[in-house]
Amino acid sequence: LPAECDVSIRPGWFWHAAENDKVKSVEALLDLYYRSVGRGASFLLNVPPNRHGQIEGGDAVTLKAFGEVVRQMFSRNLAGRAKVTASNVRGNGRVFDASSVVSTDPRHYWAADDSVTTPSAEFDLGSDKRFDVIRLREAIQLGQRVDRFAVDIWKDGAWSEVGAATSVGSCRLIRLKDPVTTSRVRLRITASAACPTLYGFGLFLQPKMFSGG
């Protein structure tokens, strides 16, 4: 039962001329995106029309810029062509192969055997990649299963944890404080109610103005 995040681009739900300079910034909308879509909820953004039945100019500019940031950020999955290996694959078959964890289709997902609830997957990116956003999705048609997971990068000859979260659901986004660079990434499921069914794993870099450099 996904939550719905209802919020207005302005202080209130209706248009007022006195609030034309109080429209939420692109930075604020992006933060709301991470806290709603990035936690499995829908993001319902209220944009009230003015007295002419039109979207106010400042609102429109902010919306366009926000949309461009999201499109640009998710246009390239840095893990999309990674070589993926997993600690366990359901039935050791191709149907649930580890490579399906980067699929964009919820019908094609990586799954472990029923008895394996804490598997891991490693991603060989081929070369150093720089990212600050991590995405993971569950094949939600089979229910929400994952309770906890963590993501590590290979650094100085050892694994180093860079992000962790609890539930995944339809979509989970982890926004790192600063970008990291590595050629190898590891996903660890550390607690799950049943064998995980995962797809949509991605590594992304925010536009420079939001990525901390």
N, C-alpha and C positions, 0 to 999 in steps of 0.2 A: 504494500500500500504506500506508494510514493508520496512524500510530502509536497506541498505547494508553497513556494515562497512568494508572497504577494508584497510588493513594495512599489512606491511611486518615485518617479524620476524627480519629483518636486517635494517640498515639505508636506503637502497635502494631496488629496485625490483629485482636486479640481484646479483649473487654471485661474491664476490671479496675476494681474500685471505686476503687482508688487513683488512677486516671487520669480520674475524673469532672470534675476541674477543669483537665484538660489538653486539652480538646476544641479543635480548630482554630477560630479566630474567623471571622466572616463575611468580614473583610478578607483573611484568609489563603486562604479558599476562593475568593474572587473573584480573587485573584492567581493561584491555580492554574488557574482557568477561563481567564484570559487566556493563560497559558503552555501550555495544552493545547488546548482548543477553539479559542482564538485563533491557534493555529499548525497547524490542520488535524488535530489528534488527537482521539480520543475521551477523555472524562474519566470514568474508572471510580472512583467514590468508595466506599471500604469503610466501612460503618456497622455495627459488630458489635452483635448483640442482647445484653442482659444475661442473668442467670441465670433470669429469668422469661420469656425469649423475646421481650422487648419492647425497643424502642429507648429508651435512657435519656433522661430528660427534657431534660437539657441539650443532648444531641445533637439531639433533635427540634426544640428552639427554634432552634438555630443553623441547621439545615437549612431550616426554614420561612423564617427571615429571609433566608437566602442565596437561596432560590428567589424570594422577593418582590423582592429587589434585581434579579435577572436579568430577571424578567418586566417590572418597571417600566422598566428601562433600555431594553429592546428593544421596548417597546410602541409607540413612536412613532419612525419613521424621518424625520428632519428633511429628508432628501433625497428622500423618497418621491414628492413632487409637483413636483420640480424640472423646469425646462425644460432638457433635455440636448442638447448639440450635440457632434459628434465630428469629429476631423480626417479620419477615414476610416470608411466603412461598407461592409461587404462587398457588392459588386455594386451599390452605391448603391440598394439595395432596402429594403423595409419589414421583411422577415423578420428581419434582423439590425440593425435600427435602433438608434441610440444610446440611445433611451429604455428599451430592454430592459436596460440596465446596472443599473437599479434594480428590475428584476423580482425576485420572490421564488420564481420557478419556474425550475429549472435547464434546462428545455426552451426557455425564451425568454431569449436572451442577445444581447449586443452582440458582433459579430465584425468584424474588419477583413479586407481582402483578403489573400491568401496572401503577397504581397510586402511587406506592411506589418506589421512586428513591433514598432514603437514608436509606436503611435497615442496620442492623448490625447482626453479628454472633459471638457467644461466643464459645470458645473451652476449654473444661475441659480435660486437658492432663493426668489426673489420678494421677500424681506425679510431683514433680519439674523437669523441663527440662531446659537445658542450651543451648542457641542458639545465633547466631549473623547474620543470614541471613534469610530474609522473602521472600517468593515467592507468587505471585498471578497471575492468568491467566483469561482471558475472553474467553467465547465460541465465538471465533472470527468469526465463520460462521454467527453469528447474528449481526456482526458489533461491532465497538468499542464504548462503552457507558460511561464508568466511566471517570469522570473528576478529581476527588480527592478522596483519601481515607487515613485512618490512622489506626495504629495498637497500641493497648494498652496492658499492662500486669498488672496483679493484684499484687500489692505490698503494704505492710504495711496497708492492709485493704481498699485500694482504687485503682481505675484505674489510671495508669500512661502511658502517650503516649511515645512510644519508636521509632516510625517511621511513616513517612507520605510521600506521593508522589502524583503526578498528574495522568497522564494517565496510564492505565494498558496494554491494547492491548493483543497481543499473549503471552507476558511474562513480568512481572515486578519483579525485584530483588531489595530488600533493604538491604544494607550491613551496619550493626550497627557498631559504633565506637568501642564498647566493648561488649562482651557477656553479656546476661542477663539471670536470672534464675527465673522461675515462674511455677505455675501449672495451670494457667488460662490466656487465651489470648482473646482479643476482636478485631474484624475487623469492622471498621466503614466506610461505604461509605458516604462521606460527600457532594459529588456533582456528579450527573450523568444525562446524556441527556435523558436516558430512564431507565426502570427497569434493574438493573444489572443482568448479566448472568455469573456466576463465577464458576471456578473450579481450581484445581491445587494448592490450598493453601498449603503452606509448611513452616516448620521451620527447619533450618539446622545449624549445627555447622561446621565452617571452620576448617581444620587441624590446630593444635596448633600453628604452625609457622606463620599462617596468622590471628589468631583469637584474638590476643592481650592478650594471656595468658589462 
